[in-house]
């Protein structure tokens, strides 16, 4: 069964302390990897889509990278407003494009 | 509208009652998805609608769950004879076309369902 594993489950940083979140997947023939941010009581908010190994995308303090087995979400000099749960998702191997399989997320807390 | 909207935002019901959850997708989006997010679990795919095609219901957990999409726009997820294990956040998403190359799915705020 396709699996998406995110680590760590929770991460606590001080403001300005850079770090990375990991998303590993077992799907071969990856047809896209998605990163979302979810604030408490809200739906996931789209951040990035990555399609091929070596691809990178940036948005403000966030940079997402992709290898053949995992993706990293790098957070540079985070601010308290970056606190949220970060989710990654992939479409299943050989199946429909729309049935995303989500990881359980990493809960990021950035302290001022 | 500007984004996906869902109603109600919160729903408390008694075990055995039926509930209806509503989703208004982004205007012009032909694909609509329902997911369930339980405490400590990842988002779980429930059902997918694309245009006039037959929906993909493969993620519905039991025959107590059903969904429809009227006029290719608004969708309603119905849970009959609710059970306590149905308590979760129900999320709706939409995308422009669906199928083909993986598209970005845009999510609504969710409906928080609590079954007592």
Interface residues (C-beta under 8 A of the other chain):
Chain A: X4 X31 X32 X34 X36 X41 X42 X43 X44 X45 X46 X49 X87 X89 X91 X96 X97 X98 X99 X100 X101 X102 X103 X104 X105
Chain B: X4 X31 X33 X35 X40 X41 X42 X43 X44 X45 X48 X50 X56 X58 X59 X91 X93 X95 X98 X99 X100 X101 X102 X103 X104 X105 X106 X107 X108 X109 X110 X112
